[in-house]
């Protein structure tokens, strides 16, 4: 497993360098002043994702849920 991951990181380091070079050759300096870096294209060096806030579950009576799920918008046919 770790050898496959190392091979993937190695391949992505070369691929991201090539992609950065290609992007810089075609870059418009007026629109994008900073040159692209290989880390911009390498998924292994991407910043970690921010943790999401946990979803707060609240207690709701079944009659409220039934009304939400079975109520149809005005003018639409019901499937029940």
N, C-alpha and C positions, 0 to 999 in steps of 0.2 A: 504494500500500500504506500509506504513512504517513498519508495523508489519511483512509483508512478506519479506521485505528487511532485517530486523533485524534477522529474522529466517534464511534467506539465509546466512547472514554474520556469524551467530553462527555456522551453519552447516559447512561452509567452514573453519572456524577457527579450528574445530576439524578434518576435513578431511585433511587440509594442515599439521597439526601436525603429523597425521598418515603417510602421504606421505613423510614428511621430515624424520621421523624415519625409514621408509622403505628404502628410498634412502641412508641414512647414514649407515644402516646395510650392504647394498650392494655396498657401495662406495669404490673405490680403492684409498687409500690415496696418492699413487704416482701420479695418474692422476688428482685428484681433492683434493687439500690440505685442502681447507676450508670446514667445514661441511655445509650441507644444512640446511636452516632455514625454518620454516613454511611460512614465508612471500614469499619465493621463489615459493611456490605453490598456494598461496592464490590470486585469481583474484581480491578480494576486496582491497588488499593492493598493487596492482601493481602500478608502477609509471605512472603518466598520460602520454598519448601519446603526442609527439611533434606536434605542429600545422604545417600543411602542407603549403607550399608556394602557394599563389593563382595562378591559371593559367592565363596567360596573353593572351587575345584574340586579334588577329590582323585581320584587314580587308584584305580579299583576293578576287580577282575578281572571278566570277563564271566560267570563262574559265579555270582558274588554277585548281579549284576544280573539274571540269568536267574531265580534263586531268588526275588528280591524281586518281579519282574514277573509270574512265572507261578504263584507259590504262592497258593493260594486259602485264605480263612479256613475254619476247621473247620465242616463242615456245609453249605458252599456248593458248588454244582456248578461244574466247570471248563468253560470254553468251548473248550478245546483237544481 
